[in-house]
Amino acid sequence: MRYATVTRKSKETNITANLKLDGNGKTSVKTGIPFLDHMLTLLGTHGLFDLTVKASGDLQVDRHHTNEDIGLVLGEALDRALGGRKGITRFGFAYVPMDEALARVVLDISGRPKLVLRDARGVHPELSSSTDYSWGDAEHFLESFVRTSKITLHIDVLAGSDFHHTCEAVFKALGRSLEQATRIHPRVKGVPSSKGRL
């Protein structure tokens, strides 16, 4: 069973994440940041991952530390759950619309952490009016997630005027891409790399 539990405790945050790759999309996410809860629920649902995240942090200061550390913990959980990477598809991609928004996510479980985030419209979406979670917060979360999951992640926002819709498209596409990339491929023998390792 490809499963991992990761806990991170510091003077700023206390976070535990449980991730089962071969799940059914069952999620329970309570981070203290409602908008991030919603995005991670979407990621788990559309990635068909069973995902539990519980977090507390110094939100009286701001959401920076909590947002970052959740990304680090979730990325580490993915890295551990993948184990030796034997038999995985490795690459994943998805286009996902959300009303007027459209996102493309392409990723490689490469062992080389890299985030490339492009906005084809040339502008960043506005803050969420209900939570003040920003595009910068989303980018910071994704940078942290990539750092510990050790994946190469390209995200392109191709359309969208509403912040909520834009983020939803991105996180749904990320979930679908990860589901594809982590899937065991019946014809892949060993690690899918000419080097023999990822």
PyMOL commands that set and color helices and strands:
alter all, ss='L'
color gray80, all
select helices_A, chain A and resi 34-47+64-82+135-149+163-182
alter helices_A, ss='H'
color red, helices_A
select strands_A, chain A and resi 3-9+13-20+27-30+50-57+91-98+101-108+114-119+152-159
alter strands_A, ss='S'
color yellow, strands_A
deselect
rebuild
show_as cartoon
